[in-house]
């Protein structure tokens, strides 16, 4: 019998809607977002970070519609594995709280749901400097969700944000990359103006009520239970964490 492998990436959703006050952007950075990992390629391309003093929003441009591979459940029905996001996989950052809200997949129900995360990265500030665009930038290194990053931030814009979920430095991150070469976020352009008029608002979805670690564990538990249902029908399947994910995580033993 052919063995089937299913990576975790799913969770039942709660039904509470999440809402917070919108705010207007005063700046925008455009990045070239590149992740060289199988399963993460659909998000590669142009991404934008809108920011003001209190909030920022990172999102991808031109993502495909929400589609994905399907696999059968024990009743022969199809469960959708969603790999894309019509909102551009938004990451909403609250600077003073060092808190993040982002959208992720939901299975067992329709749509997306909201998960909380933290920007509490233990950065080490380095003496190295370089010029990016018109800005003098400083180097910092730190570990975030299992991968070590190098970030280049500018004190000319003293905001603790940057590409992806990165932030928490004394200035805006204009470039960053993983030290293992799995991902890089390259500076393309910046605009600072009171005429941008883009709203920085939380991603729309259902509130999971979970933080990142709880979300990952809940996905693992959900898929482990689903695997038992598959095996009860004679299917030879297994569940495993995804070594090609940008954010690495291991389940509780």
Buried (B, 14 or more C-beta within 10 A) or exposed (E): EEEEEBBBBBBEBBEEEBEEEEBEBBBBBBBBBBBBBEBBEBBBBEBBBBBBEEBBBBBBEEBEEBEEEEEEEEEEEEBBBBBBBEBBBBBBBBBEEBBBBBBBBBBEEEEBBBBBBBBEBEBEEEEEEEEBEEBEBBBBBBEBBEBEBBBBBBEEBEBBBBBBBBBBBBBBBBBBBBEEEBBBBBBBEBBEEEEBEBEBBBBBBBBBBBBBEEBBBBBBBBBEEBBEEBEEEEBEBEBEBBEBBBBBBEBEE
